[in-house]
């Protein structure tokens, strides 16, 4: 997919928001002074000194999707397309979360985290999209090249404050954009969608940090409730969301790209499971993993750790293969598909020179 030229998006003034002060957005609670944060050494290791197991050395299985299959999919179907991109059919319309179809989660087409696998369906083969749900503006969640295609094909774009300004600057018609602050709701075709708090940060360049808001989302279809976490550290906001909405049939929860040096903005697996419990969730689907190399942990570790911790607590987890259908009302466990990849890796000798394979580069 071609990468469009970089452009600085004009961001509006949102100082009326309780989350905004001095032109920047803030979390509910500041980072604790004793909480670790990335050092220059940590950042160097992330960029240049990663373990070999952060990227799969065997093909990741993907179940290819066809337009015909999606045309006949029943309502309340969900397909994981990669990372935090999910395709949901609700009330006869198709919804996309944080759509990223480019080869890299990066401002550059030649550098940055590269996909482990192709999307299960090409962007141009998607059905008409009723709405796009965006959690924040980081490159692995907001892909300009993808938005350029969806601008004409999607009817509604739901964003936290400021992210809609970026879309407007990229050519999305203003009448399609709805920007929400935390706890604000909007209704589309009888679906109620609420932007809820998250603990994260934003920015796409050196000077625009926290100029736009970040959020999680609650999707209500009558009594059916779905939670989409976006990116977030663990915080007591999950319990408050659980109190306000009562329960969730399915939680789509970040677990991946975590590290001991940035727990404030990304959850570790045990925190993901605890957040799911705080939300009174029934089924948990771990996302933000399996597509891009964004941390120091093994690429498959998030799946194994969440399954282990959830199993100890008697909780139900679904791990669909990319492109596999999930019934939102009655999910199934899904295959532990990554284990076959790990087994194949064990049969594949690592490069003797210590360099990454072509698949990893």
VOPAGU-2260 file (C-alpha; in pm, 1 decimal, decimal comma):
REM VOPAGU-2260
SITE   aa  ch    i         X         Y         Z
SITE  UNK   A    0       0,0       0,0       0,0
SITE  UNK   A    1     153,3     338,2     -94,4
SITE  UNK   A    2     249,4     566,1     191,2
SITE  UNK   A    3     115,1     920,0     164,4
SITE  UNK   A    4     339,8    1221,2     227,2
SITE  UNK   A    5     373,9    1331,7     586,2
SITE  UNK   A    6     160,2    1627,0     687,7
SITE  UNK   A    7     112,1    1811,3    1013,9
SITE  UNK   A    8    -254,3    1794,6    1110,3
SITE  UNK   A    9    -402,6    2109,1    1263,1
SITE  UNK   A   10    -547,8    2007,4    1599,4
SITE  UNK   A   11    -833,8    2208,0    1747,3
SITE  UNK   A   12    -851,5    2368,0    2089,9
SITE  UNK   A   13   -1012,2    2127,3    2338,0
SITE  UNK   A   14    -939,9    2306,2    2663,9
SITE  UNK   A   15   -1309,8    2274,9    2748,1
SITE  UNK   A   16   -1243,0    1904,1    2808,5
SITE  UNK   A   17   -1171,7    1803,2    3169,1
SITE  UNK   A   18    -888,1    1591,8    3025,7
SITE  UNK   A   19    -714,5    1890,3    2859,4
SITE  UNK   A   20    -484,4    2144,5    3021,9
SITE  UNK   A   21    -267,3    2388,8    2835,9
SITE  UNK   A   22    -340,5    2233,0    2499,8
SITE  UNK   A   23    -238,9    1880,7    2606,2
SITE  UNK   A   24    -446,4    1587,4    2723,8
SITE  UNK   A   25    -375,5    1409,0    3051,7
SITE  UNK   A   26    -458,0    1078,6    3219,1
SITE  UNK   A   27    -682,3    1059,7    3522,9
SITE  UNK   A   28    -380,2     998,1    3744,5
SITE  UNK   A   29     -23,4    1105,9    3668,4
SITE  UNK   A   30     257,7     856,3    3648,0
SITE  UNK   A   31     381,4     766,0    3994,4
SITE  UNK   A   32     734,4     901,0    4060,5
SITE  UNK   A   33     852,3     552,1    4155,9
SITE  UNK   A   34     712,5     390,5    3840,4
SITE  UNK   A   35     984,3     290,3    3592,3
SITE  UNK   A   36    1001,4     450,9    3252,0
SITE  UNK   A   37    1213,4     380,4    2944,0
SITE  UNK   A   38    1577,7     482,3    2962,0
SITE  UNK   A   39    1810,1     544,8    2669,1
SITE  UNK   A   40    1947,8     191,4    2713,6
SITE  UNK   A   41    1599,1      39,4    2704,3
SITE  UNK   A   42    1509,5     229,5    2388,7
SITE  UNK   A   43    1840,0     125,4    2228,1
SITE  UNK   A   44    1768,7    -239,7    2304,0
SITE  UNK   A   45    1414,7    -212,7    2165,4
SITE  UNK   A   46    1544,1     -63,1    1842,9
SITE  UNK   A   47    1868,6    -253,5    1787,7
SITE  UNK   A   48    1917,2    -539,0    2033,2
SITE  UNK   A   49    1602,3    -749,6    2037,2
SITE  UNK   A   50    1584,6   -1121,1    2109,1
SITE  UNK   A   51    1524,4   -1335,0    1800,0
SITE  UNK   A   52    1189,1   -1463,4    1931,5
SITE  UNK   A   53    1012,0   -1127,4    1906,5
SITE  UNK   A   54     936,4   -1215,4    1542,3
SITE  UNK   A   55     804,5   -1554,2    1419,7
SITE  UNK   A   56    1046,4   -1752,3    1202,2
SITE  UNK   A   57     769,9   -1962,1    1048,3
SITE  UNK   A   58     453,9   -1846,1     867,5
SITE  UNK   A   59     168,5   -1723,0    1086,3
SITE  UNK   A   60    -154,2   -1901,4     982,7
SITE  UNK   A   61    -421,8   -1674,9     840,1
SITE  UNK   A   62    -768,7   -1783,7     736,7
SITE  UNK   A   63    -840,4   -1597,9     413,4
SITE  UNK   A   64   -1172,7   -1414,5     397,6
SITE  UNK   A   65   -1376,2   -1360,2      82,3
SITE  UNK   A   66   -1636,9   -1095,8       3,9
SITE  UNK   A   67   -1893,9   -1371,8     -47,6
SITE  UNK   A   68   -1831,9   -1512,3     300,4
SITE  UNK   A   69   -1875,6   -1171,3     457,5
SITE  UNK   A   70   -2188,6   -1104,3     253,8
SITE  UNK   A   71   -2355,0   -1407,3     413,3
SITE  UNK   A   72   -2209,4   -1370,1     764,0
SITE  UNK   A   73   -2474,2   -1361,8    1036,8
SITE  UNK   A   74   -2521,0   -1059,7    1254,6
SITE  UNK   A   75   -2296,8   -1029,4    1561,6
SITE  UNK   A   76   -2002,1   -1186,2    1381,6
SITE  UNK   A   77   -1646,5   -1077,7    1462,2
SITE  UNK   A   78   -1324,9   -1136,2    1266,9
SITE  UNK   A   79    -979,2   -1049,7    1393,1
SITE  UNK   A   80    -776,7    -903,8    1104,6
SITE  UNK   A   81    -454,2    -834,8    1295,5
SITE  UNK   A   82    -308,8    -637,3    1588,2
SITE  UNK   A   83    -602,4    -421,4    1710,2
SITE  UNK   A   84    -796,6    -433,1    1383,6
SITE  UNK   A   85   -1126,9    -615,8    1418,3
SITE  UNK   A   86   -1422,4    -640,3    1182,4
SITE  UNK   A   87   -1763,5    -663,9    1349,9
SITE  UNK   A   88   -2109,5    -704,5    1201,0
SITE  UNK   A   89   -2372,3    -534,1    1415,4
SITE  UNK   A   90   -2729,2    -453,7    1315,4
SITE  UNK   A   91   -2651,3    -543,9     957,7
SITE  UNK   A   92   -2359,1    -301,0     927,9
SITE  UNK   A   93   -1984,4    -360,3     932,3
SITE  UNK   A   94   -1756,5    -184,7    1180,9
SITE  UNK   A   95   -1376,3    -164,8    1189,7
SITE  UNK   A   96   -1163,4     -92,7    1495,4
SITE  UNK   A   97    -822,6      77,2    1458,8
SITE  UNK   A   98    -777,5     -33,9    1096,3
SITE  UNK   A   99    -415,8     -83,0     985,9
SITE  UNK   A  100    -368,3    -253,7     647,8
SITE  UNK   A  101     -25,5    -115,8     558,2
SITE  UNK   A  102     284,3    -334,2     564,4
SITE  UNK   A  103     446,8    -129,5     841,7
SITE  UNK   A  104     317,8      48,0    1151,4
SITE  UNK   A  105     538,8     346,0    1083,7
SITE  UNK   A  106     552,8     690,4     923,7
SITE  UNK   A  107     790,4     535,5     669,2
SITE  UNK   A  108     731,0     269,6     403,3
SITE  UNK   A  109    1092,0     144,4     429,1
SITE  UNK   A  110    1144,3     120,8     805,9
SITE  UNK   A  111     956,6      43,5    1123,7
SITE  UNK   A  112     763,2    -257,0    1256,8
SITE  UNK   A  113     668,2    -486,9     969,6
SITE  UNK   A  114     367,8    -717,8     959,7
SITE  UNK   A  115     413,0   -1085,2    1044,2
SITE  UNK   A  116     124,8   -1172,8     812,4
SITE  UNK   A  117     -95,8   -1024,0     544,6
SITE  UNK   A  118    -449,5    -918,9     641,2
SITE  UNK   A  119    -705,9   -1198,5     592,2
SITE  UNK   A  120    -879,9    -981,7     332,0
SITE  UNK   A  121    -751,6    -696,6     120,4
SITE  UNK   A  122    -870,1    -349,5     210,5
SITE  UNK   A  123   -1038,0    -302,1    -128,1
SITE  UNK   A  124   -1231,6    -628,5     -83,3
SITE  UNK   A  125   -1398,8    -527,3     242,4
SITE  UNK   A  126   -1775,4    -483,9     240,5
SITE  UNK   A  127   -1917,1    -132,0     277,0
SITE  UNK   A  128   -1813,6      -8,1     621,3
SITE  UNK   A  129   -2082,3     149,7     836,8
SITE  UNK   A  130   -1834,2     286,1    1084,9
SITE  UNK   A  131   -1468,7     308,3    1189,0
SITE  UNK   A  132   -1387,1     316,2    1561,8
SITE  UNK   A  133   -1052,1     473,2    1652,1
SITE  UNK   A  134    -888,6     463,7    1994,6
SITE  UNK   A  135    -591,0     699,7    1941,7
SITE  UNK   A  136    -345,6     826,7    1684,1
SITE  UNK   A  137     -36,6     604,1    1715,6
SITE  UNK   A  138      83,7     447,5    1392,0
SITE  UNK   A  139     -13,1      91,6    1485,3
SITE  UNK   A  140    -373,4     209,4    1537,0
SITE  UNK   A  141    -422,2     498,7    1295,9
SITE  UNK   A  142    -286,0     426,5     947,6
SITE  UNK   A  143    -312,8     717,4     709,3
SITE  UNK   A  144    -296,5     508,1     392,4
SITE  UNK   A  145    -582,1     290,9     518,1
SITE  UNK   A  146    -786,9     596,8     614,8
SITE  UNK   A  147    -733,4     740,5     266,5
SITE  UNK   A  148    -915,5     439,2     120,9
SITE  UNK   A  149   -1183,6     427,0     388,5
SITE  UNK   A  150   -1260,1     799,2     356,6
SITE  UNK   A  151   -1488,3     723,3      62,6
SITE  UNK   A  152   -1601,0     375,9     171,6
SITE  UNK   A  153   -1690,6     422,9     539,4
SITE  UNK   A  154   -1992,7     623,1     649,1
SITE  UNK   A  155   -1896,2     723,1    1004,5
SITE  UNK   A  156   -1565,6     774,1    1186,1
SITE  UNK   A  157   -1581,3     774,7    1565,9
SITE  UNK   A  158   -1274,8     921,5    1735,6
SITE  UNK   A  159   -1156,2    1069,6    2063,6
SITE  UNK   A  160   -1106,0    1446,6    2065,4
SITE  UNK   A  161    -846,4    1572,7    1820,3
SITE  UNK   A  162    -806,8    1250,0    1624,8
SITE  UNK   A  163   -1097,7    1357,3    1406,6
SITE  UNK   A  164    -903,3    1672,1    1319,7
SITE  UNK   A  165    -631,2    1452,7    1172,7
SITE  UNK   A  166    -890,0    1269,5     961,5
SITE  UNK   A  167   -1033,0    1599,2     840,8
SITE  UNK   A  168    -685,6    1710,6     737,0
SITE  UNK   A  169    -641,4    1380,2     550,5
SITE  UNK   A  170    -955,0    1430,3     344,9
SITE  UNK   A  171   -1229,9    1258,4     543,1
SITE  UNK   A  172   -1547,6    1469,1     502,9
SITE  UNK   A  173   -1637,9    1660,4     818,9
SITE  UNK   A  174   -1994,2    1526,7     818,1
SITE  UNK   A  175   -1861,4    1171,5     862,6
SITE  UNK   A  176   -1656,0    1249,9    1173,5
SITE  UNK   A  177   -1783,8    1234,9    1531,5
SITE  UNK   A  178   -1532,4    1330,1    1802,1
SITE  UNK   A  179   -1607,3    1232,0    2160,2
SITE  UNK   A  180   -1465,8    1307,1    2502,2
SITE  UNK   A  181   -1454,9    1044,5    2776,2
SITE  UNK   A  182   -1804,7     929,6    2881,2
SITE  UNK   A  183   -1969,9    1089,4    2578,8
SITE  UNK   A  184   -2192,9     864,8    2366,8
SITE  UNK   A  185   -2331,5     862,1    2016,6
SITE  UNK   A  186   -2592,6     642,1    1848,0
SITE  UNK   A  187   -2569,5     488,6    1501,4
SITE  UNK   A  188   -2847,0     260,8    1369,3
SITE  UNK   A  189   -2957,1     189,6    1726,7
SITE  UNK   A  190   -2604,8     103,8    1844,4
SITE  UNK   A  191   -2483,2     311,1    2137,3
SITE  UNK   A  192   -2108,9     378,2    2135,2
SITE  UNK   A  193   -1940,0     544,2    2431,8
SITE  UNK   A  194   -1583,1     673,9    2451,2
SITE  UNK   A  195   -1450,3     563,5    2788,8
SITE  UNK   A  196   -1125,1     645,7    2971,7
SITE  UNK   A  197    -790,8     479,9    2905,7
SITE  UNK   A  198    -444,0     539,9    3048,0
SITE  UNK   A  199    -210,5     606,5    2759,7
SITE  UNK   A  200     -64,3     890,3    2550,0
SITE  UNK   A  201     -74,7    1015,2    2190,5
SITE  UNK   A  202     127,6    1174,8    1913,7
SITE  UNK   A  203     264,9    1104,8    1567,5
SITE  UNK   A  204     569,1    1330,8    1569,8
SITE  UNK   A  205     830,3    1491,6    1791,8
SITE  UNK   A  206     626,7    1796,8    1894,4
SITE  UNK   A  207     263,1    1684,5    1903,5
SITE  UNK   A  208     265,9    1465,2    2213,6
SITE  UNK   A  209     -75,2    1439,2    2382,9
SITE  UNK   A  210    -236,2    1695,4    2153,1
SITE  UNK   A  211    -509,4    1438,2    2082,2
SITE  UNK   A  212    -706,0    1226,0    2327,5
SITE  UNK   A  213    -695,5     846,9    2366,6
SITE  UNK   A  214    -984,0     627,8    2477,9
SITE  UNK   A  215   -1141,4     286,1    2507,5
SITE  UNK   A  216   -1488,5     213,1    2367,8
SITE  UNK   A  217   -1810,0      55,4    2488,8
SITE  UNK   A  218   -2040,8     -79,3    2218,1
SITE  UNK   A  219   -2400,7    -156,9    2318,0
SITE  UNK   A  220   -2640,6    -347,4    2094,9
SITE  UNK   A  221   -2952,7    -373,3    2311,0
SITE  UNK   A  222   -2837,8    -593,1    2602,5
SITE  UNK   A  223   -2518,5    -706,0    2423,4
SITE  UNK   A  224   -2209,2    -519,6    2546,0
SITE  UNK   A  225   -1861,1    -521,7    2391,4
SITE  UNK   A  226   -1555,0    -346,9    2532,4
SITE  UNK   A  227   -1263,8    -239,5    2310,0
SITE  UNK   A  228    -964,0    -134,3    2516,3
SITE  UNK   A  229    -749,4      46,0    2260,8
SITE  UNK   A  230    -408,6      92,5    2425,3
SITE  UNK   A  231    -389,7     142,1    2799,6
SITE  UNK   A  232    -206,5      74,9    3119,5
SITE  UNK   A  233    -392,8     -80,1    3409,5
SITE  UNK   A  234    -585,9     172,7    3619,8
SITE  UNK   A  235    -896,0     196,0    3834,9
SITE  UNK   A  236   -1095,8     328,6    3540,7
SITE  UNK   A  237   -1175,5     -30,3    3442,5
SITE  UNK   A  238   -1367,7     -82,6    3765,1
SITE  UNK   A  239   -1559,1     241,3    3707,9
SITE  UNK   A  240   -1650,6     137,2    3353,0
SITE  UNK   A  241   -1764,5    -198,3    3491,3
SITE  UNK   A  242   -1979,8     -24,4    3751,1
SITE  UNK   A  243   -2142,3     203,0    3495,0
SITE  UNK   A  244   -2218,3     -63,7    3235,2
SITE  UNK   A  245   -2276,6    -367,8    3453,5
SITE  UNK   A  246   -2120,7    -642,6    3244,7
SITE  UNK   A  247   -1957,3    -717,8    2911,2
SITE  UNK   A  248   -2027,9   -1019,0    2694,2
SITE  UNK   A  249   -1690,8    -981,9    2520,4
SITE  UNK   A  250   -1385,3    -773,8    2608,1
SITE  UNK   A  251   -1128,8    -700,1    2336,5
SITE  UNK   A  252    -827,2    -639,5    2557,4
SITE  UNK   A  253    -477,5    -514,0    2489,2
SITE  UNK   A  254    -206,6    -759,6    2584,7
SITE  UNK   A  255     111,1    -717,0    2389,0
SITE  UNK   A  256     394,4    -463,1    2351,8
SITE  UNK   A  257     435,3    -462,3    2729,4
SITE  UNK   A  258     758,1    -417,4    2919,8
SITE  UNK   A  259     860,2    -370,4    3282,0
SITE  UNK   A  260     975,5     -18,5    3192,0
SITE  UNK   A  261     638,3     108,1    3062,1
SITE  UNK   A  262     359,6     -43,9    3275,7
SITE  UNK   A  263     190,4     296,6    3292,6
SITE  UNK   A  264      81,1     283,7    2928,4
SITE  UNK   A  265      63,6     -88,6    2837,0
SITE  UNK   A  266     -79,3    -371,8    3045,6
SITE  UNK   A  267     108,9    -686,0    3136,2
SITE  UNK   A  268     -91,1   -1009,7    3088,9
SITE  UNK   A  269    -192,4   -1037,7    3453,8
SITE  UNK   A  270    -322,6    -680,2    3437,2
SITE  UNK   A  271    -515,4    -757,3    3120,0
SITE  UNK   A  272    -691,0   -1043,1    3297,9
SITE  UNK   A  273    -758,4    -829,3    3604,0
SITE  UNK   A  274    -900,3    -548,3    3389,9
SITE  UNK   A  275   -1131,5    -802,1    3224,2
SITE  UNK   A  276   -1252,2    -902,2    3570,0
SITE  UNK   A  277   -1293,5    -537,5    3674,7
SITE  UNK   A  278   -1517,7    -495,1    3371,2
SITE  UNK   A  279   -1729,6    -795,7    3468,5
SITE  UNK   A  280   -1637,2    -956,4    3138,0
SITE  UNK   A  281   -1763,0   -1297,3    3028,6
SITE  UNK   A  282   -1527,6   -1379,5    2736,4
SITE  UNK   A  283   -1184,7   -1222,5    2683,9
SITE  UNK   A  284   -1021,7   -1185,5    2342,3
SITE  UNK   A  285    -655,9   -1073,4    2370,1
SITE  UNK   A  286    -555,0    -823,7    2100,7
SITE  UNK   A  287    -258,4    -591,7    2025,1
SITE  UNK   A  288     -40,9    -894,6    1949,8
SITE  UNK   A  289      46,1   -1141,0    1675,4
SITE  UNK   A  290     104,9    -884,8    1397,2
SITE  UNK   A  291     382,5    -636,1    1480,2
SITE  UNK   A  292     707,9    -655,6    1675,3
SITE  UNK   A  293     673,0    -374,8    1930,1
SITE  UNK   A  294     847,3    -497,1    2247,2
SITE  UNK   A  295    1110,7    -731,6    2390,0
SITE  UNK   A  296     890,5   -1028,7    2479,2
SITE  UNK   A  297     847,0   -1337,1    2261,9
SITE  UNK   A  298     583,3   -1275,2    1996,7
SITE  UNK   A  299     365,0   -1560,0    2128,2
SITE  UNK   A  300     409,4   -1485,6    2500,9
SITE  UNK   A  301      94,9   -1269,8    2542,7
SITE  UNK   A  302    -129,0   -1558,4    2436,3
SITE  UNK   A  303      32,0   -1812,3    2665,9
SITE  UNK   A  304      45,5   -1583,9    2968,2
SITE  UNK   A  305    -316,3   -1468,7    2938,4
SITE  UNK   A  306    -436,3   -1826,9    2896,6
SITE  UNK   A  307    -236,8   -1939,7    3198,7
SITE  UNK   A  308    -358,5   -1660,6    3427,5
SITE  UNK   A  309    -718,3   -1674,0    3307,1
SITE  UNK   A  310    -720,2   -2051,9    3348,9
SITE  UNK   A  311    -606,1   -2019,3    3709,1
SITE  UNK   A  312    -901,0   -1786,5    3769,5
SITE  UNK   A  313   -1159,1   -1994,9    3584,2
SITE  UNK   A  314   -1212,0   -1736,5    3308,9
SITE  UNK   A  315   -1298,1   -1798,0    2942,9
SITE  UNK   A  316   -1062,8   -1680,0    2667,8
SITE  UNK   A  317   -1107,3   -1693,3    2292,0
SITE  UNK   A  318    -802,9   -1686,9    2062,7
SITE  UNK   A  319    -927,8   -1695,2    1703,7
SITE  UNK   A  320    -687,6   -1732,9    1415,6
SITE  UNK   A  321    -658,4   -1420,5    1203,5
SITE  UNK   A  322    -962,2   -1428,8     976,8
SITE  UNK   A  323   -1155,3   -1683,4    1183,5
SITE  UNK   A  324   -1517,0   -1599,5    1266,4
SITE  UNK   A  325   -1627,9   -1556,5    1626,3
SITE  UNK   A  326   -1992,9   -1546,4    1731,6
SITE  UNK   A  327   -2000,3   -1249,6    1968,8
SITE  UNK   A  328   -2298,3   -1393,9    2157,8
SITE  UNK   A  329   -2143,6   -1738,8    2195,8
SITE  UNK   A  330   -1767,0   -1734,4    2131,3
SITE  UNK   A  331   -1562,3   -2052,2    2110,5
SITE  UNK   A  332   -1214,5   -2097,7    2249,2
SITE  UNK   A  333   -1046,1   -2097,0    1910,7
SITE  UNK   A  334    -732,0   -2284,5    1819,3
SITE  UNK   A  335    -405,0   -2225,5    1997,1
SITE  UNK   A  336    -274,0   -2151,8    1650,0
SITE  UNK   A  337      56,5   -1992,7    1754,2
SITE  UNK   A  338     177,8   -2321,4    1903,5
SITE  UNK   A  339     206,9   -2473,4    1559,1
SITE  UNK   A  340     422,2   -2177,8    1453,5
SITE  UNK   A  341     643,7   -2217,3    1759,8
SITE  UNK   A  342     679,3   -2589,9    1690,1
SITE  UNK   A  343     779,2   -2514,8    1331,7
SITE  UNK   A  344    1030,2   -2257,6    1455,8
SITE  UNK   A  345    1186,9   -2523,0    1675,3
SITE  UNK   A  346    1244,1   -2734,0    1363,6
SITE  UNK   A  347    1395,0   -2439,6    1174,3
SITE  UNK   A  348    1759,2   -2362,4    1256,3
SITE  UNK   A  349    1821,8   -2003,4    1361,9
SITE  UNK   A  350    2049,8   -1797,2    1134,4
SITE  UNK   A  351    2412,0   -1879,7    1222,4
SITE  UNK   A  352    2530,4   -1523,2    1163,0
SITE  UNK   A  353    2303,5   -1384,6    1435,4
SITE  UNK   A  354    2119,6   -1175,7    1176,6
SITE  UNK   A  355    1745,9   -1185,4    1125,7
SITE  UNK   A  356    1596,2   -1396,6     852,8
SITE  UNK   A  357    1430,4   -1239,8     551,3
SITE  UNK   A  358    1095,1   -1292,9     721,2
SITE  UNK   A  359    1216,3   -1100,6    1024,6
SITE  UNK   A  360    1372,5    -808,7     838,2
